[in-house]
């Protein structure tokens, strides 16, 4: 279960201010929990059981078992929302299942040849994920890989090794019927980048060995909590409220900071979710994912990237950036509270006293490694006169 730590935000958004703001806008949360009519055709992702019911999980697990029985390599063909969710989970958990190979997100001839080279010596099944089968990158990759399977296995056996995930009634479903491919329905009332808890992503996860039943059970628990918690106790609403307050005060950049390299693809998914969902009207934070900086060069580059993303010339000055981050280590090692003071000329690090390591809660053992803790840090940047600044607003811990 995700929890929001608001301690770091108190210096910039006073706790009483935040509570008052949440109380004043409680009707916004009520509308979100009820589901607004204008979004009625795209709210399926808010109900876990609609697209991840026990019946759907049974069907998905059965298909995943069938795929693993005939192949040790599963090629996921998709771009953006069609692969970021399952890819972030697979990279973070490193499950012991079939090997996943990712394709369909490029037109690079070199990259396509690299994918083909990775398949040599392996038994292969492919899954083309395309909501409407109209996107160039996955379409071209699918045609290439389908040809590869036909040449390697023959037409009939290749058909057994091709799965397609698409919209019912789309050209992709018509192709599956004509050729005998396995067809998996794309959630009809869920946007592509929100399909993490539908068959679009649950199938690749299950083939890779992820316990999708446990994953969905956790999502159900979080859904019940967020749908019923009042404004003052709702972590998602607190996060949204803090972001709105800081936006009104001139902050424009949000940094997702993480210390575990396995969360690299999670950060890319987060970047797409926020940029594509909020950025269509040019009135949104610029999402900036970044692993923990290890040198002054990395930190300076991060600062320059954030600075370049500001839209107004008055925000281009970057005299000083201050950021404070804290991280509890895994049971096997310790991490001190570190304070970074970054300037355009370099970086200085002041280390506070070490704190004893804190044991990871039992719920984190689902990550398969006691050495992984996810910290989702929430940053924002702003400018006051000739000075720009960044601060850590809070953090999500799993």
N, C-alpha and C positions, 0 to 999 in steps of 0.2 A: 504494500500500500504506500502510495506517495504522500509525503508530508512536506509542507512548506515551512521553512525556517525563515522568519521575518526579522530576525535579530539585526542583520546587516542593513536593513532598509530604514531602521529607526532614525538614523542620523539625517536622512533626507526626506522621509515621509514619517512623521511622528505617528506612533501607534494610535493615539486618540484621533488624529486626523483620518487615518485609514479606516478605523472602526466607524467614525461618523460618516465617511463617504459611502461605506458599504451599507449602512443603515438607510441613508438617503436614497440609494439606488437599488434597494432590495427588490423592487418590482422588475428590474432588468433580469435578475437571477430567476425570479418566478416565471418570466416569459421564456427564458432559456430552458428551464426544467420542464415546462409544459410543451415546448416546441412551437415555434412561430409558424403561422399559416403560410407566410410567403416562402418559407423554406421546406414546405411539406414534402416536396419531391426529392429531397436530399438529406433527410434526417435519419436514414437507416443506420448510420454509424453510431448513433447515440443509444441504440438498443442492441446490446451484445447478443441476446438470444434470437433476434430476428435473423441473423446471418451466421450465428455460431451456436445453434441449438444442439442438443444432444444427438438428434438425428443427423444433422449436417456433420458433426464431429465424427460420428460413426462412419458415415460415408467417406469422409476425407481420410480417416485413418485406414480404412480398408483399401482405398485406392493407393495410398502411400505405401502400404505393405506390398501390394501387387507390383508397384514400380520398383521397390527395393529387391523384390525377388528376381527381377530380370535385368537389373542394372545397378552398377556401383557409382554411376555419374548421372546427375540430373541437371540438364541445362535449362536455366530460367531465362526466357526471352522476353524482355520488357524494358520499359524506360520510365524513369520518374516514379510516380506512385505505384506502378506495376511491379516494382522490385525493391524499393527502398525499405519498406517495412520488414519483409522477411529477411532481407540482406542484413539489416541492422541486428535482428535477433540472432541470426546464424553466426554473425561475426562476434557478437558479445558472448554467446553461450558456448560456442565451439562444440556442438553436440556430436555424438558418435553415431552417425548415420551415413547415408549416401553422400558422396561429394557433390557440392553444388558448384556449377560453373555459370557465370553471369554473362549474358549476351543481349544484343538488341538495343543497346543505348549508344551506338556509334555507327558511322558509315566508313570508318577507317579500314582500309584493306589490310593493313598490318595487324590491327586488333582482331579482325575476323579470322585471319590466318592463325593468329595465336590461339584463338578459341579452338579451331580445328586441330591444331597440334596437341592441345590439352586432352583431346578425346581419343587420341591414338592409344591403343592398348587397353581401353576401358569399354565396358558395356554401357550403352547410352540410351536415355530417354529424354525427350525434349518437351518443354511446356511453353507454348506461345501465349503470352498474356496480352491481349489487345481488346480493349472495351468495344471499339467499333471497327477495328482492323483497318484503320485509315492512317496510321502513323508510319512514316517512312522507315525509321531505324529498325523497329521490331519486325516490320513487314519484310524488309530485305534480308535481315538475319534469318528469319523463319524460312524463307525460300531457299537460302543457301544451305541451312542445316537439314532441311527436309530432303534436298537433293543428296546431301552427304549420307543420310540414313538409307535412302533408296539404293544408292550405289553400293553401300556396305552390306545391307541386310536383304535387299530385295524389296519389292513394292509391298507385299503382304505383311512381312515382318516389320517393315518400317512403320506401317499403319498402326501396329500394336504399340509402337514406341513413340507415338506422337500424341501429346495431350494439348488441347487448346482451351484457353479460358477466355470467354467473351460474352457479349450480350446475346440473350435469346432473340432469335430472329435476325441476327447480323449476318453478313457474308461469311464470317468465320464459322458460325454454326452450320450454314449451308455447306461449306467446304467439308466440315467434319462428317456430316451425313453422307455426302457423296463419296468420301474417301475411306470412311470407317474409322476415323480418329476418335479418341475419347474427348468428349466435350464437358467442360465444367462451367456452370453459369456464373456470370459476373453479377454482383449485387446491383440490382436495378436502381435503388434509391440511395446509392453511396457514391460519392465522388472518388476518382481513382486514388488520390493521395490519402484517403481515409479508409482504405479497404484492408487495413492490417488484420482485422479480426473477421475477415470473410475468407471464403475458399481461395480467393486470389492469392493470399499470403499463407493461409493456414496449410495448404497443400505442400508448398516448398518447405515450410518449417517442419511438417510431419515427415516428409521424405528425408530431411536432414537429421532427424532424430529428436527434434524438440518435442517436449511433452505439451502438446497443444491443449490438452484438457486442463492441465494445471494453469497454463497461461490464460485460458478463457475464464477459469474459475476466479482468478485474481481480478480480471477485468470486470466480472460480474459484481464482485465485492466493491470495487471502486465506483462502479456505476450506481449501485444502491446508495452509497455514501453521498456522492455528489448530487444525486437526484433528490435526496431527502434532507440533506444538511441545510439549516437556515443560513442566511447571509453571513452572520457573524462567525460561523463555524465551518464555512465552505472554503477549502484551500484554493480551489480553482477560481472562485469569485474573488478571493483576497488577492491572488496573483493578477487577475485581470484589472482589478480596481487600482492596484499599485501602478501597473503599467499605464493606465489612463491618466492617473494623477501626474505621473512623471512626464507623460507626453504633453500635458497641458503646461508643464513647467519648462518645456523646451528640449527634453531629452529625445534623441532620435536613433540611437544605436543600442542593440541588445546583444550581449556576448554570451554564448553558451560555452562555459569552460569545463573541461573534464581532465582527469588525471590518468585515466585508464585507456591505453591505446585501443583496446577492443571496442570502445565506444565511438570510434571514428565514423563508422557508417551510421550510427544513431544520430550523430551530429549533422551529417549530410541530410538525413531524413528530416530532422528538425528544421534545418535551413529551408528546405523545400516547403514544408508545411506552413511555416510562418510567412515566407516571402510570397508564395503563390496564393495563400489564403487572404492575407491582409494587404498585399502590395498592389492589387489591381487598380486602386484609385489613387496611388501615390501618397497615401496618408497612413503610413505604417512605419514601424521601426525597421531599420536595416538589420537583419539577423546575421550575426558574425560568429560562427563556431570556431573554437580554438582549443587545442590541447594545452596543458600546463606549459607555459614558456620555460625554456631551459637555459636561455642565454639572453644577453642584451640585444643581440642581433634579431632573435626571434621576437622579443617583446617590442623592439623598435618597429619591426615590420608589421606587427599586429596593430600598433598605434597608427602607423601610416595608413594601413588599410581602413581602419575605422574612420580616420580623418577624411580620406578620399571619398567615403560613402556619404558624407554630409552633403546636403543639397543646397544649403545657403552659404554664400561667401563669408558671411559673418562668423560661421562656425569653423572656418578653415584653420584658425590659429590653434596650435597645439603646444602651448608653452609647458604644460605639465599635466601628467596623468597620474592619478593616485588610485591604487586599487588594493584592497585588502581581501585576502582569501584564506580560508582555513579548511583543513581537510583532516578527518580522522583516518588513521591508517588501518589496514587489515591486521589481524592478530599476529602476523609474523614480523611486522616491522612498524616503525613509528614515523610520523610526519609532523614536524613542528609547525606552529602557527607562523606563517611567513607573511611579511608585508613588503610589497614591491612599490618602490617609488620610481616611476619611469619618466625620463626626460628625453628630449629629442637627441641629446648628446650621449645617452647611454642609460644604464640602469644600476641602481644600488639596491641591495637586499639587506633588510634588517630582520634578524631572526629573534623571535620571542622565545621564552623558555619552552622546553619540550613538555608535552603533556603525555600522560600515560596512554598507551594504545587502548582503544575501546573494542570490545568484541562485537563482531557483526551479528545482528539478530538472526534467528533461525530462518526467517523468511528469505534472507539473502542467499541461503544455501541453494535455492533454485538456480542460481547462476552457475552452479557446478564447480565453483572455485571460491574458496574462502579468502582469496587474495583480491577479489574484485568488489569495489564499492562504487556505485554511480553517484556522482555529485553533479546535479544540474544547477549550475550557478547562473543567476540572473543579474546581468549587468546593464547599465545604461550610461550614456554619455551626453554631455550637455556643454553649453558655452555660456559664460558670464563675462561680458565685455571682451577683453583680450585673452581670457583664460578658458580653456576647455577642461573638462574633468570627466572621470569615469568612476563609478562606484559599484560595489557589489550590493545588490538589493536583497538577495536571499538565495536559498539553495534548496533543491529537492533532493532528498535522500531516498534510495530504495532500500 
